[in-house]
Amino acid sequence: MMKKDTIYWRCIQFRAFRCPARHRQNRATGLLKLVHSEHNHEQIQTRHPAVKNVSFIRSKRGAMQLHVNGYFYTKDKTRNNITFWSCTQARVYCHNNRIIIRN
């Protein structure tokens, strides 16, 4: 979030864990001020897990699905040799996980 002279930074895990860690940055000087230092979660070592198991399967209705590390993705759209795949459980888990494949 930004205001006139200040940029407010929050932990990347704010949405997932409602983490209270915050910083405030002065736009003119670039100085950071610690607002709240305590995180309510462990440090995340890797953000994107390695892709291990990838396969294509047909859904019950005959649509092609991408199966990656135990998650299923349906083809969303194709644009300029780029295919976008959306997670089939996005609405259930309230996330927007996508896979982008460049041909």
N, CA, C and O atoms as a MOPAC input file, in Angstrom:
PM7 MOZYME 1SCF
protein

 N      0.84900 1    -1.16400 1     0.00000 1
 C      0.00000 1     0.00000 1     0.00000 1
 C      0.89900 1     1.23300 1     0.00000 1
 O      1.95900 1     1.22400 1     0.62600 1
 N      0.48800 1     2.29000 1    -0.69300 1
 C      1.28100 1     3.51500 1    -0.76300 1
 C      0.41600 1     4.71600 1    -0.41500 1
 O     -0.75900 1     4.78900 1    -0.77500 1
 N      1.01800 1     5.63400 1     0.28100 1
 C      0.40400 1     6.93300 1     0.51400 1
 C      1.36200 1     7.97400 1    -0.03900 1
 O      2.33400 1     7.60600 1    -0.69900 1
 N      1.13300 1     9.24000 1     0.19900 1
 C      1.93500 1    10.29800 1    -0.40500 1
 C      3.43400 1    10.10700 1    -0.18400 1
 O      4.18700 1    10.00500 1    -1.15200 1
 N      3.87100 1    10.05900 1     1.04500 1
 C      5.30100 1     9.99400 1     1.34800 1
 C      5.74200 1     8.64800 1     1.90800 1
 O      6.91600 1     8.47600 1     2.23600 1
 N      4.82200 1     7.68900 1     2.02500 1
 C      5.14400 1     6.44300 1     2.71100 1
 C      4.67500 1     5.23700 1     1.90800 1
 O      3.59200 1     5.24300 1     1.32300 1
 N      5.52000 1     4.19500 1     1.89100 1
 C      5.14800 1     2.90200 1     1.32200 1
 C      5.08500 1     1.91600 1     2.48000 1
 O      6.02100 1     1.82600 1     3.27400 1
 N      3.98100 1     1.17600 1     2.57900 1
 C      3.80700 1     0.20700 1     3.64500 1
 C      4.04200 1    -1.19000 1     3.08600 1
 O      3.42000 1    -1.58200 1     2.09800 1
 N      4.94600 1    -1.94500 1     3.72300 1
 C      5.28000 1    -3.30300 1     3.30500 1
 C      4.74200 1    -4.28300 1     4.33400 1
 O      4.81200 1    -4.02700 1     5.53600 1
 N      4.20300 1    -5.40600 1     3.86400 1
 C      3.75100 1    -6.44700 1     4.77700 1
 C      4.32600 1    -7.78500 1     4.33800 1
 O      4.78300 1    -7.93500 1     3.20400 1
 N      4.29900 1    -8.73800 1     5.22900 1
 C      4.83900 1   -10.07200 1     4.97600 1
 C      4.10400 1   -10.70800 1     3.80600 1
 O      2.90100 1   -10.51200 1     3.63600 1
 N      4.83700 1   -11.47100 1     3.00000 1
 C      4.23700 1   -12.13800 1     1.85000 1
 C      3.21000 1   -13.18700 1     2.28800 1
 O      2.36900 1   -13.59500 1     1.48700 1
 N      3.26700 1   -13.62100 1     3.53000 1
 C      2.32600 1   -14.60700 1     4.05300 1
 C      1.15100 1   -13.96400 1     4.78600 1
 O      0.47700 1   -14.62300 1     5.57800 1
 N      0.90500 1   -12.68800 1     4.52900 1
 C     -0.19400 1   -11.98700 1     5.18800 1
 C     -1.53500 1   -12.64600 1     4.90700 1
 O     -2.32400 1   -12.85700 1     5.82700 1
 N     -1.80100 1   -12.97400 1     3.65100 1
 C     -3.09000 1   -13.55600 1     3.30300 1
 C     -3.25500 1   -14.96700 1     3.86100 1
 O     -4.32700 1   -15.31600 1     4.35600 1
 N     -2.21700 1   -15.76800 1     3.78500 1
 C     -2.31300 1   -17.15900 1     4.21500 1
 C     -2.39900 1   -17.29500 1     5.73200 1
 O     -3.20000 1   -18.07600 1     6.24500 1
 N     -1.57000 1   -16.53000 1     6.45100 1
 C     -1.47400 1   -16.68300 1     7.90200 1
 C     -1.88300 1   -15.44300 1     8.68900 1
 O     -1.82500 1   -15.43700 1     9.91900 1
 N     -2.29600 1   -14.39700 1     7.98400 1
 C     -2.60600 1   -13.10700 1     8.63500 1
 C     -1.39800 1   -12.64500 1     9.45800 1
 O     -1.54000 1   -12.18700 1    10.59200 1
 N     -0.21700 1   -12.77300 1     8.86600 1
 C      1.03800 1   -12.43000 1     9.53800 1
 C      1.08000 1   -10.92500 1     9.82600 1
 O      0.81600 1   -10.12300 1     8.93100 1
 N      1.40700 1   -10.53300 1    11.05800 1
 C      1.39700 1    -9.11800 1    11.42500 1
 C      2.68800 1    -8.36000 1    11.10700 1
 O      2.75100 1    -7.15400 1    11.34500 1
 N      3.71300 1    -9.02400 1    10.57900 1
 C      5.00000 1    -8.35800 1    10.32400 1
 C      4.83400 1    -7.23200 1     9.30100 1
 O      4.22800 1    -7.42300 1     8.24600 1
 N      5.38900 1    -6.03500 1     9.63100 1
 C      5.22800 1    -4.85800 1     8.78400 1
 C      6.48300 1    -3.98800 1     8.78300 1
 O      7.24900 1    -3.97900 1     9.74600 1
 N      6.68000 1    -3.25400 1     7.68000 1
 C      7.70400 1    -2.22400 1     7.57500 1
 C      7.07300 1    -0.99200 1     6.94200 1
 O      6.06700 1    -1.08500 1     6.23800 1
 N      7.66200 1     0.13300 1     7.19600 1
 C      7.21600 1     1.39200 1     6.59800 1
 C      8.43100 1     2.04300 1     5.95300 1
 O      9.48200 1     2.14200 1     6.58600 1
 N      8.30800 1     2.49500 1     4.68700 1
 C      9.42800 1     3.07400 1     3.96300 1
 C      9.10800 1     4.50400 1     3.54800 1
 O      8.04200 1     4.79000 1     3.00100 1
 N     10.05800 1     5.39500 1     3.82300 1
 C      9.92400 1     6.78400 1     3.39600 1
 C     10.28300 1     6.86200 1     1.91900 1
 O     11.36300 1     6.42300 1     1.52600 1
 N      9.39200 1     7.41600 1     1.09000 1
 C      9.62700 1     7.48000 1    -0.35500 1
 C     10.82300 1     8.35800 1    -0.69700 1
 O     11.60400 1     8.01400 1    -1.58400 1
 N     10.97600 1     9.46100 1    -0.02600 1
 C     12.03100 1    10.42000 1    -0.35300 1
 C     13.41700 1     9.88100 1    -0.00700 1
 O     14.33800 1     9.97300 1    -0.81800 1
 N     13.56900 1     9.32400 1     1.18200 1
 C     14.88100 1     8.87500 1     1.63900 1
 C     15.12200 1     7.38300 1     1.39400 1
 O     16.27300 1     6.95300 1     1.32500 1
 N     14.06300 1     6.59500 1     1.26200 1
 C     14.20300 1     5.15900 1     1.08300 1
 C     14.44700 1     4.40200 1     2.36700 1
 O     14.64500 1     3.18700 1     2.33700 1
 N     14.43600 1     5.09400 1     3.50100 1
 C     14.69600 1     4.45300 1     4.78800 1
 C     13.50900 1     3.59200 1     5.22400 1
 O     12.34900 1     3.98400 1     5.10300 1
 N     13.84300 1     2.40500 1     5.73600 1
 C     12.82900 1     1.49600 1     6.24300 1
 C     12.71500 1     1.62900 1     7.75100 1
 O     13.72100 1     1.74100 1     8.45300 1
 N     11.48500 1     1.61700 1     8.24500 1
 C     11.24500 1     1.63300 1     9.67900 1
 C     10.44100 1     0.38700 1    10.03200 1
 O      9.41800 1     0.10000 1     9.41100 1
 N     10.91300 1    -0.34500 1    11.03000 1
 C     10.24800 1    -1.56000 1    11.47100 1
 C      9.00300 1    -1.19400 1    12.25900 1
 O      9.08600 1    -0.47300 1    13.25300 1
 N      7.85400 1    -1.68400 1    11.82500 1
 C      6.59900 1    -1.40900 1    12.52000 1
 C      6.25100 1    -2.57000 1    13.44300 1
 O      5.90200 1    -2.36600 1    14.60600 1
 N      6.34900 1    -3.78900 1    12.91900 1
 C      6.07000 1    -4.98400 1    13.71400 1
 C      6.98600 1    -6.09200 1    13.21300 1
 O      6.93700 1    -6.44400 1    12.03500 1
 N      7.81900 1    -6.64600 1    14.08400 1
 C      8.84300 1    -7.59800 1    13.65200 1
 C      8.45400 1    -9.06500 1    13.81300 1
 O      9.10500 1    -9.93400 1    13.23500 1
 N      7.43100 1    -9.35300 1    14.56800 1
 C      7.08700 1   -10.74800 1    14.86900 1
 C      6.26600 1   -11.38300 1    13.75500 1
 O      5.21800 1   -10.86600 1    13.36700 1
 N      6.76500 1   -12.52800 1    13.23700 1
 C      6.00600 1   -13.33000 1    12.28800 1
 C      5.26700 1   -14.41000 1    13.07600 1
 O      5.74600 1   -14.85100 1    14.12000 1
 N      4.11700 1   -14.83200 1    12.58900 1
 C      3.37300 1   -15.89100 1    13.27100 1
 C      3.48100 1   -17.22200 1    12.53600 1
 O      2.60300 1   -18.07400 1    12.67100 1
 N      4.55700 1   -17.41400 1    11.75200 1
 C      4.76500 1   -18.62700 1    10.98500 1
 C      6.26100 1   -18.87300 1    10.84900 1
 O      7.07800 1   -17.99400 1    11.12200 1
 N      6.60600 1   -20.09100 1    10.41900 1
 C      8.00200 1   -20.44600 1    10.19300 1
 C      8.49900 1   -19.78600 1     8.90800 1
 O      7.70000 1   -19.42200 1     8.04600 1
 N      9.79800 1   -19.63500 1     8.78100 1
 C     10.38000 1   -19.07600 1     7.57700 1
 C     10.19100 1   -20.06000 1     6.42700 1
 O     10.44300 1   -21.25600 1     6.57400 1
 N      9.75400 1   -19.55900 1     5.30400 1
 C      9.51300 1   -20.39500 1     4.14300 1
 C     10.81200 1   -20.50400 1     3.35200 1
 O     11.36500 1   -19.49800 1     2.90800 1
 N     11.29500 1   -21.73800 1     3.18100 1
 C     12.57000 1   -21.95600 1     2.52100 1
 C     12.45900 1   -21.86700 1     1.00600 1
 O     13.26200 1   -21.19100 1     0.36400 1
 N     11.46700 1   -22.54700 1     0.42900 1
 C     11.28500 1   -22.50000 1    -1.01700 1
 C      9.85200 1   -22.08800 1    -1.30700 1
 O      8.91100 1   -22.56300 1    -0.67200 1
 N      9.70900 1   -21.21700 1    -2.25600 1
 C      8.38500 1   -20.73000 1    -2.58900 1
 C      7.70700 1   -21.62500 1    -3.62000 1
 O      6.50800 1   -21.89000 1    -3.52700 1
 N      8.46700 1   -22.08300 1    -4.59100 1
 C      7.91000 1   -22.93400 1    -5.63600 1
 C      8.55800 1   -24.30500 1    -5.55200 1
 O      9.76300 1   -24.43800 1    -5.76600 1
 N      7.76400 1   -25.33200 1    -5.24100 1
 C      8.35100 1   -26.67000 1    -5.15300 1
 C      8.78000 1   -27.16700 1    -6.52800 1
 O      8.25800 1   -26.72400 1    -7.55100 1
 N      9.72100 1   -28.08000 1    -6.53900 1
 C     10.20400 1   -28.64500 1    -7.79800 1
 C      9.09500 1   -29.47900 1    -8.43800 1
 O      8.35500 1   -30.18600 1    -7.75400 1
 N      8.99800 1   -29.38200 1    -9.74000 1
 C      8.01200 1   -30.16200 1   -10.48000 1
 C      8.58800 1   -31.55600 1   -10.68000 1
 O      9.65000 1   -31.71700 1   -11.28100 1
 N      7.88300 1   -32.56400 1   -10.17300 1
 C      8.38900 1   -33.92900 1   -10.24800 1
 C      7.54100 1   -34.80400 1   -11.15900 1
 O      8.06400 1   -35.42100 1   -12.08600 1
 N      6.26300 1   -34.86100 1   -10.90900 1
 C      5.38900 1   -35.74700 1   -11.67100 1
 C      4.46500 1   -34.93100 1   -12.55600 1
 O      3.61400 1   -34.19200 1   -12.06100 1
 N      4.62900 1   -35.06300 1   -13.85900 1
 C      3.80300 1   -34.33800 1   -14.82100 1
 C      3.20400 1   -35.33700 1   -15.79500 1
 O      3.90900 1   -36.17300 1   -16.36000 1
 N      1.88600 1   -35.24000 1   -15.98600 1
 C      1.22700 1   -36.11000 1   -16.95800 1
 C     -0.05300 1   -35.44800 1   -17.45300 1
 O     -0.60300 1   -34.56300 1   -16.79800 1
 N     -0.51100 1   -35.88300 1   -18.60300 1
 C     -1.77900 1   -35.42700 1   -19.15000 1
 C     -2.77900 1   -36.57100 1   -19.02700 1
 O     -2.45800 1   -37.72200 1   -19.32300 1
 N     -3.99200 1   -36.24500 1   -18.58900 1
 C     -5.04600 1   -37.24600 1   -18.46600 1
 C     -6.34400 1   -36.65100 1   -19.00500 1
 O     -6.43600 1   -35.44600 1   -19.23900 1
 N     -7.32800 1   -37.49700 1   -19.19800 1
 C     -8.65300 1   -37.04300 1   -19.61500 1
 C     -9.56700 1   -36.99600 1   -18.39000 1
 O     -9.55300 1   -37.89900 1   -17.55400 1
 N    -10.35900 1   -35.93000 1   -18.30000 1
 C    -11.32200 1   -35.82700 1   -17.20100 1
 C    -12.51100 1   -36.74100 1   -17.48300 1
 O    -12.58000 1   -37.36000 1   -18.54500 1
 N    -13.43600 1   -36.82800 1   -16.55200 1
 C    -14.62300 1   -37.66200 1   -16.73800 1
 C    -15.44300 1   -37.19400 1   -17.93400 1
 O    -16.11700 1   -37.98900 1   -18.59000 1
 N    -15.37700 1   -35.88800 1   -18.21000 1
 C    -16.14200 1   -35.33000 1   -19.33000 1
 C    -15.33800 1   -35.28300 1   -20.62500 1
 O    -15.82400 1   -34.76600 1   -21.63100 1
 N    -14.12800 1   -35.81000 1   -20.61600 1
 C    -13.34100 1   -35.89700 1   -21.83300 1
 C    -12.38300 1   -34.75300 1   -22.09000 1
 O    -11.69000 1   -34.75300 1   -23.10700 1
 N    -12.32200 1   -33.78100 1   -21.20100 1
 C    -11.40200 1   -32.65200 1   -21.37600 1
 C     -9.99100 1   -33.05300 1   -20.96400 1
 O     -9.80900 1   -33.87000 1   -20.06200 1
 N     -9.00400 1   -32.47900 1   -21.62300 1
 C     -7.60500 1   -32.75400 1   -21.29300 1
 C     -7.24900 1   -32.01600 1   -20.00900 1
 O     -7.55700 1   -30.83300 1   -19.86500 1
 N     -6.59900 1   -32.71200 1   -19.07400 1
 C     -6.14500 1   -32.10600 1   -17.82200 1
 C     -4.65600 1   -32.35400 1   -17.64400 1
 O     -4.12100 1   -33.37800 1   -18.06800 1
 N     -4.00600 1   -31.39500 1   -17.01100 1
 C     -2.59400 1   -31.49800 1   -16.68100 1
 C     -2.49500 1   -31.88900 1   -15.21400 1
 O     -3.09200 1   -31.23300 1   -14.36000 1
 N     -1.75100 1   -32.94600 1   -14.91100 1
 C     -1.58900 1   -33.43000 1   -13.54300 1
 C     -0.14400 1   -33.16900 1   -13.12200 1
 O      0.78100 1   -33.76700 1   -13.67100 1
 N      0.05200 1   -32.26500 1   -12.13400 1
 C      1.39000 1   -31.87400 1   -11.69300 1
 C      1.46900 1   -31.98500 1   -10.17500 1
 O      0.71300 1   -31.33000 1    -9.45800 1
 N      2.38400 1   -32.81300 1    -9.69100 1
 C      2.63000 1   -32.98600 1    -8.24400 1
 C      1.34600 1   -33.22200 1    -7.45100 1
 O      1.20600 1   -32.72100 1    -6.33500 1
 N      0.42200 1   -33.97300 1    -8.01200 1
 C     -0.80700 1   -34.30800 1    -7.29300 1
 C     -1.94400 1   -33.31700 1    -7.47800 1
 O     -3.01500 1   -33.51300 1    -6.90500 1
 N     -1.75100 1   -32.26600 1    -8.25200 1
 C     -2.79200 1   -31.26300 1    -8.49800 1
 C     -3.22400 1   -31.32400 1    -9.95600 1
 O     -2.41800 1   -31.60300 1   -10.84400 1
 N     -4.50500 1   -31.05900 1   -10.19100 1
 C     -5.05700 1   -31.10200 1   -11.53000 1
 C     -5.31100 1   -29.69600 1   -12.04800 1
 O     -5.79300 1   -28.83200 1   -11.31600 1
 N     -4.98100 1   -29.47100 1   -13.32400 1
 C     -5.15900 1   -28.17300 1   -13.96600 1
 C     -5.92000 1   -28.36800 1   -15.27000 1
 O     -5.68100 1   -29.33100 1   -15.99800 1
 N     -6.84000 1   -27.44800 1   -15.56300 1
 C     -7.56300 1   -27.47300 1   -16.83100 1
 C     -7.06400 1   -26.34400 1   -17.71000 1
 O     -6.63500 1   -25.29900 1   -17.22000 1
 N     -7.12500 1   -26.56500 1   -19.01200 1
 C     -6.64300 1   -25.57300 1   -19.96300 1
 C     -7.57400 1   -24.35900 1   -19.92200 1
 O     -8.78400 1   -24.47700 1   -20.11700 1
 N     -6.98900 1   -23.20600 1   -19.66800 1
 C     -7.76000 1   -21.98500 1   -19.55200 1
 C     -7.83200 1   -21.26100 1   -20.88800 1
 O     -8.92000 1   -20.98800 1   -21.39400 1
 N     -6.66300 1   -20.94800 1   -21.46200 1
 C     -6.62100 1   -20.25700 1   -22.75000 1
 C     -5.24900 1   -20.42700 1   -23.37800 1
 O     -4.28300 1   -20.80300 1   -22.71300 1
 N     -5.18500 1   -20.14300 1   -24.67600 1
 C     -3.92900 1   -20.15800 1   -25.41100 1
 C     -3.80400 1   -18.84800 1   -26.16100 1
 O     -4.72700 1   -18.41300 1   -26.85000 1
 N     -2.64200 1   -18.22600 1   -26.01500 1
 C     -2.41900 1   -16.93500 1   -26.65900 1
 C     -0.94600 1   -16.81900 1   -27.05200 1
 O     -0.06600 1   -16.95100 1   -26.20200 1
 N     -0.67400 1   -16.56900 1   -28.34400 1
 C      0.69500 1   -16.36300 1   -28.83400 1
 C      1.65400 1   -17.47400 1   -28.39300 1
 O      2.71200 1   -17.18900 1   -27.83200 1
 N      1.29400 1   -18.72700 1   -28.64100 1
 C      2.11200 1   -19.88500 1   -28.27600 1
 C      2.32700 1   -20.02900 1   -26.77000 1
 O      3.29500 1   -20.66200 1   -26.34700 1
 N      1.44900 1   -19.45700 1   -25.96000 1
 C      1.50500 1   -19.59800 1   -24.50900 1
 C      0.17700 1   -20.20400 1   -24.05900 1
 O     -0.89000 1   -19.68900 1   -24.39300 1
 N      0.24600 1   -21.30100 1   -23.29900 1
 C     -0.95600 1   -21.96500 1   -22.79700 1
 C     -1.05700 1   -21.74500 1   -21.29100 1
 O     -0.09700 1   -21.96900 1   -20.55400 1
 N     -2.21200 1   -21.30900 1   -20.85200 1
 C     -2.47800 1   -21.05000 1   -19.44100 1
 C     -3.36300 1   -22.17100 1   -18.90000 1
 O     -4.40300 1   -22.48500 1   -19.47800 1
 N     -2.94200 1   -22.76900 1   -17.78800 1
 C     -3.68300 1   -23.83700 1   -17.12600 1
 C     -4.09300 1   -23.35900 1   -15.73900 1
 O     -3.26000 1   -22.81900 1   -15.01100 1
 N     -5.35200 1   -23.54400 1   -15.35500 1
 C     -5.87300 1   -23.12600 1   -14.04800 1
 C     -6.13500 1   -24.34600 1   -13.17500 1
 O     -6.55000 1   -25.39600 1   -13.66400 1
 N     -5.89000 1   -24.19600 1   -11.89200 1
 C     -6.11300 1   -25.27900 1   -10.93800 1
 C     -7.60500 1   -25.59300 1   -10.84700 1
 O     -8.43600 1   -24.68600 1   -10.79800 1
 N     -7.93600 1   -26.88800 1   -10.82400 1
 C     -9.34200 1   -27.28300 1   -10.75100 1
 C     -9.93700 1   -27.02400 1    -9.36800 1
 O    -11.15900 1   -26.96900 1    -9.22800 1
 N     -9.09900 1   -26.86500 1    -8.34700 1
 C     -9.57600 1   -26.64000 1    -6.98200 1
 C     -9.46800 1   -25.18000 1    -6.55000 1
 O     -9.52100 1   -24.88900 1    -5.35600 1
 N     -9.31900 1   -24.26300 1    -7.49800 1
 C     -9.11300 1   -22.85200 1    -7.17700 1
 C    -10.26500 1   -22.27400 1    -6.34900 1
 O    -10.02800 1   -21.53800 1    -5.39200 1
 N    -11.48400 1   -22.59700 1    -6.70400 1
 C    -12.63700 1   -22.05700 1    -5.95900 1
 C    -12.76600 1   -22.68700 1    -4.57800 1
 O    -13.15600 1   -22.01700 1    -3.62100 1
 N    -12.44000 1   -23.96700 1    -4.47300 1
 C    -12.55400 1   -24.66100 1    -3.18800 1
 C    -11.55900 1   -24.09700 1    -2.18100 1
 O    -11.91800 1   -23.84200 1    -1.03200 1
 N    -10.30600 1   -23.90000 1    -2.60800 1
 C     -9.25600 1   -23.45300 1    -1.70000 1
 C     -8.98600 1   -21.95200 1    -1.76600 1
 O     -8.07500 1   -21.46200 1    -1.09900 1
 N     -9.75500 1   -21.22400 1    -2.54900 1
 C     -9.63500 1   -19.75700 1    -2.66200 1
 C     -8.21100 1   -19.32900 1    -3.02900 1
 O     -7.62000 1   -18.47300 1    -2.37100 1
 N     -7.68600 1   -19.92000 1    -4.05800 1
 C     -6.37800 1   -19.51500 1    -4.55500 1
 C     -6.45200 1   -19.38500 1    -6.06500 1
 O     -7.46000 1   -19.74000 1    -6.67600 1
 N     -5.39700 1   -18.88300 1    -6.66100 1
 C     -5.39200 1   -18.65300 1    -8.09700 1
 C     -4.14800 1   -19.28300 1    -8.72300 1
 O     -3.45200 1   -18.64400 1    -9.51200 1
 N     -3.87300 1   -20.53400 1    -8.37000 1
 C     -2.68600 1   -21.19900 1    -8.90700 1
 C     -2.85800 1   -21.45600 1   -10.39100 1
 O     -3.89400 1   -21.94600 1   -10.83900 1
 N     -1.81500 1   -21.11500 1   -11.14800 1
 C     -1.83500 1   -21.31600 1   -12.59200 1
 C     -0.49500 1   -21.84500 1   -13.04100 1
 O      0.52300 1   -21.65600 1   -12.37600 1
 N     -0.51000 1   -22.50400 1   -14.16800 1
 C      0.71600 1   -22.95500 1   -14.81600 1
 C      0.73300 1   -22.33300 1   -16.19800 1
 O     -0.27700 1   -22.33100 1   -16.90200 1
 N      1.89100 1   -21.80400 1   -16.58400 1
 C      2.04500 1   -21.19400 1   -17.88600 1
 C      3.08100 1   -21.99700 1   -18.66300 1
 O      4.20700 1   -22.17900 1   -18.19900 1
 N      2.70400 1   -22.47500 1   -19.83900 1
 C      3.60600 1   -23.25300 1   -20.68100 1
 C      3.84700 1   -22.48300 1   -21.96400 1
 O      2.91000 1   -22.13100 1   -22.68000 1
 N      5.11400 1   -22.22600 1   -22.24500 1
 C      5.48900 1   -21.53800 1   -23.48600 1
 C      5.92600 1   -22.58000 1   -24.50000 1
 O      6.82300 1   -23.37900 1   -24.23200 1
 N      5.28800 1   -22.57000 1   -25.66700 1
 C      5.60700 1   -23.56600 1   -26.70800 1
 C      6.82100 1   -23.16400 1   -27.49700 1
 O      7.23000 1   -23.88300 1   -28.40900 1

